[in-house]
């Protein structure tokens, strides 16, 4: 699996620094560790997956420890995208006991969340049962954690669609309602207007009826989002879109329904639950003798 470099975005290291500051407060001190652990104390700690999961965030957790103390020795035992069994070592950290304890919770908070997103993504990919269909994440991410969560989707075998509001046009129902109130014309003209305004960006339009789809196809969007449609309607829409644009199924899709939808011929399926409903995975940091 070829993964992007999560650190290509400068906000990733900045977010880690802010997370550490959140934990250490304005004084920048772990008062418990400062009270009880000597500066000379050395330790070895294992970051362990306590349950089976798809791993994401190994490098992120490592960066947390290194931001606290760049002299810590860290061994990466697994790679992002690996599927691991319970009690698997993810990282081995050696060095200052004070530094390891100070970084522990922040590192775990990141990697537990990231492994959770990767694991649920892998479950959806498996349930879809069709490698020709891309599983897309959405913008339903935890505020300020988007780069971490979207990267984790990739670790689980999913695909990133648009990153935010700036890199692609997605005309949804509320956009159309405002457009039609103001201009008195429909979805086809809305697509054309977006194309004129942003000719270099991909244009996608959400439709929930075949009539809307036919109108939007007249202006040839790059994608159509087929919202809350049953499989038989999706198949009809896919046939209409052939040779014109790509198709994305969306709306209330879950592990029980995704397989049937993945067999309709759509190019992609988007699932908000990959990020907004992923449970954290149980990982822990254990000191060893």
C-alpha positions as semicolon CSV with decimal commas, in nm:
position;residue;x (nm);y (nm);z (nm)
1;X;0,000;0,000;0,000
2;X;0,143;0,335;-0,105
3;X;0,053;0,604;0,145
4;X;0,104;0,981;0,128
5;X;0,346;1,153;0,362
6;X;0,123;1,285;0,638
7;X;0,389;1,537;0,735
8;X;0,373;1,709;0,396
9;X;0,111;1,931;0,557
10;X;0,280;2,170;0,801
11;X;-0,030;2,180;1,019
12;X;0,033;1,818;1,126
13;X;0,342;1,896;1,335
14;X;0,177;2,218;1,449
15;X;-0,129;2,025;1,567
16;X;0,091;1,783;1,760
17;X;0,264;2,076;1,930
18;X;-0,074;2,228;2,020
19;X;-0,196;1,894;2,159
20;X;0,109;1,874;2,383
21;X;0,052;2,231;2,498
22;X;-0,310;2,146;2,573
23;X;-0,191;1,871;2,808
24;X;0,098;2,061;2,966
25;X;-0,078;2,393;3,006
26;X;0,082;2,734;3,013
27;X;0,349;2,618;3,258
28;X;0,464;2,344;3,019
29;X;0,515;2,089;3,295
30;X;0,381;1,743;3,380
31;X;0,353;1,811;3,752
32;X;0,305;1,446;3,854
33;X;0,612;1,327;3,668
34;X;0,809;1,629;3,787
35;X;0,720;1,539;4,144
36;X;0,803;1,169;4,131
37;X;1,051;1,087;3,852
38;X;1,414;1,191;3,859
39;X;1,579;1,353;3,560
40;X;1,831;1,066;3,550
41;X;1,572;0,786;3,536
42;X;1,578;0,586;3,213
43;X;1,308;0,350;3,086
44;X;1,192;0,129;2,803
45;X;0,824;0,144;2,711
46;X;0,619;-0,052;2,459
47;X;0,321;0,103;2,284
48;X;0,093;-0,198;2,240
49;X;-0,227;-0,266;2,048
50;X;-0,460;-0,439;2,291
51;X;-0,707;-0,540;2,022
52;X;-0,691;-0,636;1,657
53;X;-0,686;-0,335;1,429
54;X;-0,554;-0,171;1,116
55;X;-0,266;0,052;1,218
56;X;-0,252;0,422;1,143
57;X;-0,050;0,695;1,312
58;X;0,280;0,522;1,388
59;X;0,476;0,821;1,264
60;X;0,243;1,061;1,440
61;X;0,287;0,891;1,776
62;X;0,662;0,885;1,719
63;X;0,658;1,258;1,644
64;X;0,480;1,326;1,974
65;X;0,760;1,159;2,169
66;X;1,029;1,334;1,967
67;X;0,872;1,675;2,016
68;X;0,894;1,616;2,390
69;X;1,251;1,486;2,368
70;X;1,435;1,441;2,036
71;X;1,695;1,222;2,211
72;X;1,450;0,938;2,272
73;X;1,527;0,618;2,081
74;X;1,218;0,492;1,899
75;X;1,172;0,169;1,706
76;X;0,875;0,135;1,471
77;X;0,761;-0,226;1,501
78;X;0,480;-0,210;1,245
79;X;0,385;0,017;0,956
80;X;0,074;0,221;0,886
81;X;-0,173;0,006;0,696
82;X;-0,067;-0,317;0,867
83;X;-0,331;-0,538;1,024
84;X;-0,218;-0,649;1,369
85;X;-0,340;-0,889;1,635
86;X;-0,386;-0,812;2,005
87;X;-0,070;-0,753;2,211
88;X;0,134;-0,645;1,910
89;X;0,408;-0,390;1,978
90;X;0,361;-0,078;1,768
91;X;0,649;0,131;1,903
92;X;0,934;0,069;2,144
93;X;1,059;0,384;2,316
94;X;1,381;0,406;2,515
95;X;1,528;0,696;2,706
96;X;1,424;0,950;2,965
97;X;1,140;0,815;3,178
98;X;1,017;1,170;3,238
99;X;0,992;1,239;2,867
100;X;0,813;0,913;2,792
101;X;0,555;0,977;3,064
102;X;0,501;1,334;2,952
103;X;0,431;1,230;2,592
104;X;0,233;0,914;2,671
105;X;-0,127;1,035;2,668
106;X;-0,096;1,271;2,374
107;X;0,067;0,999;2,164
108;X;-0,205;0,751;2,260
109;X;-0,484;0,999;2,190
110;X;-0,364;1,046;1,834
111;X;-0,289;0,685;1,747
112;X;-0,602;0,541;1,912
113;X;-0,819;0,772;1,704
114;X;-0,624;0,711;1,384
115;X;-0,629;0,332;1,421
116;X;-1,004;0,351;1,481
117;X;-1,063;0,534;1,154
118;X;-0,834;0,297;0,962
119;X;-1,002;-0,010;1,110
120;X;-1,360;0,093;1,034
121;X;-1,253;0,193;0,683
122;X;-1,108;-0,153;0,625
123;X;-1,436;-0,304;0,746
124;X;-1,632;-0,103;0,490
125;X;-1,388;-0,191;0,210
126;X;-1,428;-0,560;0,292
127;X;-1,806;-0,536;0,317
128;X;-1,828;-0,360;-0,021
129;X;-1,652;-0,655;-0,181
130;X;-1,572;-0,470;-0,503
131;X;-1,218;-0,336;-0,552
132;X;-1,333;-0,144;-0,860
133;X;-1,536;0,091;-0,638
134;X;-1,356;0,359;-0,438
135;X;-1,461;0,407;-0,076
136;X;-1,453;0,782;-0,010
137;X;-1,437;0,974;0,314
138;X;-1,617;1,306;0,361
139;X;-1,565;1,641;0,536
140;X;-1,742;1,503;0,845
141;X;-1,418;1,507;1,041
142;X;-1,323;1,611;1,394
143;X;-1,235;1,983;1,388
144;X;-0,858;2,033;1,344
145;X;-0,799;1,658;1,302
146;X;-0,885;1,637;0,932
147;X;-0,532;1,559;0,805
148;X;-0,497;1,280;1,061
149;X;-0,838;1,128;0,990
150;X;-0,818;1,151;0,611
151;X;-0,472;0,992;0,620
152;X;-0,613;0,714;0,839
153;X;-0,882;0,644;0,579
154;X;-0,602;0,582;0,330
155;X;-0,437;0,341;0,576
156;X;-0,761;0,142;0,585
157;X;-0,783;0,115;0,208
158;X;-1,015;0,408;0,145
159;X;-0,971;0,705;-0,086
160;X;-0,967;1,076;-0,009
161;X;-1,216;1,281;-0,212
162;X;-1,207;1,660;-0,182
163;X;-1,011;1,783;0,118
164;X;-1,216;2,091;0,199
165;X;-1,428;2,368;0,058
166;X;-1,144;2,505;-0,152
167;X;-1,025;2,224;-0,380
168;X;-1,342;2,110;-0,560
169;X;-1,697;2,231;-0,622
170;X;-1,975;2,021;-0,472
171;X;-2,319;2,165;-0,539
172;X;-2,555;2,026;-0,275
173;X;-2,925;2,068;-0,207
174;X;-2,891;2,385;0,002
175;X;-2,670;2,545;-0,262
176;X;-2,933;2,464;-0,524
177;X;-3,216;2,598;-0,309
178;X;-3,034;2,931;-0,270
179;X;-2,939;2,937;-0,639
180;X;-3,294;2,869;-0,757
181;X;-3,444;3,131;-0,524
182;X;-3,201;3,391;-0,654
183;X;-3,190;3,303;-1,022
184;X;-3,512;3,115;-1,089
185;X;-3,331;2,847;-1,288
186;X;-3,219;2,495;-1,207
187;X;-2,934;2,256;-1,155
188;X;-2,798;2,256;-1,508
189;X;-2,740;2,630;-1,503
190;X;-2,585;2,602;-1,156
191;X;-2,327;2,355;-1,287
192;X;-2,252;2,585;-1,579
193;X;-2,209;2,884;-1,346
194;X;-1,964;2,693;-1,123
195;X;-1,769;2,583;-1,431
196;X;-1,739;2,942;-1,546
197;X;-1,628;3,063;-1,203
198;X;-1,376;2,783;-1,138
199;X;-1,281;2,626;-1,472
200;X;-0,981;2,439;-1,327
201;X;-1,165;2,260;-1,048
202;X;-1,365;1,938;-1,055
203;X;-1,739;2,005;-1,046
204;X;-1,974;1,767;-0,868
205;X;-2,347;1,806;-0,824
206;X;-2,577;1,626;-0,582
207;X;-2,901;1,488;-0,724
208;X;-3,176;1,286;-0,564
209;X;-3,402;1,219;-0,862
210;X;-3,349;1,092;-1,214
211;X;-3,505;1,413;-1,347
212;X;-3,243;1,623;-1,164
213;X;-2,971;1,396;-1,297
214;X;-3,082;1,433;-1,658
215;X;-3,086;1,811;-1,625
216;X;-2,741;1,825;-1,465
217;X;-2,588;1,596;-1,728
218;X;-2,666;1,851;-1,998
219;X;-2,375;2,060;-1,866
220;X;-2,143;1,763;-1,814
221;X;-2,023;1,782;-1,451
222;X;-1,716;1,579;-1,360
223;X;-1,907;1,387;-1,093
224;X;-2,263;1,340;-0,977
225;X;-2,346;1,250;-0,619
226;X;-2,645;1,016;-0,622
227;X;-2,808;1,080;-0,287
228;X;-3,012;0,823;-0,094
229;X;-3,102;0,612;-0,395
230;X;-3,185;0,240;-0,382
231;X;-2,974;0,001;-0,592
232;X;-3,224;-0,028;-0,879
233;X;-3,231;0,351;-0,924
234;X;-2,854;0,373;-0,893
235;X;-2,816;0,129;-1,181
236;X;-3,039;0,344;-1,400
237;X;-2,843;0,654;-1,309
238;X;-2,510;0,486;-1,379
239;X;-2,633;0,397;-1,727
240;X;-2,733;0,758;-1,792
241;X;-2,392;0,886;-1,677
242;X;-2,185;0,647;-1,885
243;X;-1,933;0,837;-2,095
244;X;-2,031;1,171;-1,936
245;X;-1,919;1,176;-1,573
246;X;-1,829;0,967;-1,270
247;X;-2,083;0,855;-1,014
248;X;-2,076;0,863;-0,635
249;X;-2,340;0,695;-0,418
250;X;-2,400;0,853;-0,080
251;X;-2,651;0,887;0,201
252;X;-2,703;0,660;0,500
253;X;-2,484;0,380;0,369
254;X;-2,377;0,129;0,634
255;X;-2,202;-0,206;0,663
256;X;-2,525;-0,391;0,586
257;X;-2,611;-0,199;0,269
258;X;-2,277;-0,117;0,109
259;X;-2,233;-0,452;-0,069
260;X;-2,549;-0,418;-0,277
261;X;-2,465;-0,057;-0,362
262;X;-2,112;-0,154;-0,465
263;X;-2,256;-0,388;-0,728
264;X;-2,457;-0,119;-0,909
265;X;-2,171;0,012;-1,123
266;X;-2,105;0,335;-0,934
267;X;-1,748;0,460;-0,938
268;X;-1,739;0,548;-0,570
269;X;-1,929;0,529;-0,243
270;X;-1,891;0,797;0,024
271;X;-1,945;0,716;0,392
272;X;-1,936;0,983;0,660
273;X;-1,922;0,720;0,933
274;X;-1,558;0,646;0,847
275;X;-1,464;0,958;1,039
276;X;-1,765;1,079;1,237
277;X;-1,847;0,743;1,397
278;X;-1,518;0,555;1,421
279;X;-1,451;0,417;1,772
280;X;-1,101;0,453;1,912
281;X;-0,886;0,141;1,930
282;X;-0,752;0,027;2,266
283;X;-0,377;0,086;2,276
284;X;-0,160;0,127;2,582
285;X;0,193;0,223;2,684
286;X;0,361;-0,029;2,915
287;X;0,692;0,020;3,091
288;X;0,906;-0,294;3,087
289;X;1,183;-0,403;3,320
